[in-house]
Amino acid sequence: MDLNLRGKVAIVTGAGRAIGEEIARSLAREGARVVVNDLFAERAQRVAEEINAAGGEAMGIKADVTNWEEVTKMVEEVVKKWGRVDILVNNAGVPAPSAEEDAIPGQYATFAESDRSLWAKYIDVNIYGTMNCTKAVINHMVQQKYGKIVSIISDAGRVGEPRLSAYAAGKAGILGFSKSLAREVARYCINVNCISLGATPHPGQDERTKARMKAAGMTDEQIEQALKERREAVMRNYPLARGLGRLGLPSDAANAVLFFVSDAAAWITGQVLSVNGGFSMVG
């Protein structure tokens, strides 16, 4: 099926690894010109260079999505080179904390126990980052009377998750923003939608967990058993995981993005699609 993306210009934020990287690669395979944005220049350049080497067309741009000046400079560079912006995928965000991956002491805590200083990162990147990037491209889309905006959120922002209150607030904020924006810009043929993800392990996540367990004195056998039990416990929350034998993949998110930015979704706006293996089934 031709998605009619050849020659379209797409900006994907947080595309230097994991889900964002797969979204960027998928768009490039469909013929889109892709801007690989990331907070780290080396990540953005690596992905862009690999896309170009594979026959696609991409450019890597370092920009902090919470910094308005850096975001506007990025969009100006894109318009100068390619003349337009057709697609924006707001993927950059701060991952949800977990009991096992608690990089900052106290972040995996109840709201009553939480440290106010930790709230900002979930609000700044998830909400302000999304709003900054959208603001920077929206007038270009209005002028060309065409645009596709897709923001990646989480089921935590739709149904709530204990010990993830600040993270859930950030993701829920993106959803409310997207629905309001969809009503404002529909007259200009701009579609605004969200994709809500369930558990999608990041590359290298197991390796980092193994290193921490090793440092804590666990044997290789104990580590493998603990990881197996952890995976099985998580998978019990996902009906499809029991049949497929896996959790979410970056390609699952990328496939949903391809649908929303294609002509097949021309009559869809202000909606949220759960890509979550059945974790939540919100009407």
Buried (B, 14 or more C-beta within 10 A) or exposed (E): EEBBBEEBBBBBBBBBBBBBBBBBBBBBBBBBBBBBBBBEEEBBBBBBBBBBEEEBBBBBBBBBBBBBEBBBBBBEBBBEEBEBBBBBBBBBBBBBBBEBBEEEEEBBBEEEEBEEEBBBBBBBBBBBBBBBBBBBBBEBBBEBEBBBBBBBBBBBBBBEBEBBBBBBBBBBBBBEBBBEBBEEBEEBBBBBBBBBBBBBBEEEBBEEBBEEBEEEEBEEEEBEEBBEEBBEEBBEBBBBBEEEEBBBBBBBBBBBBBBBBBEEBEEBBBBBBBBBBBBBEEE
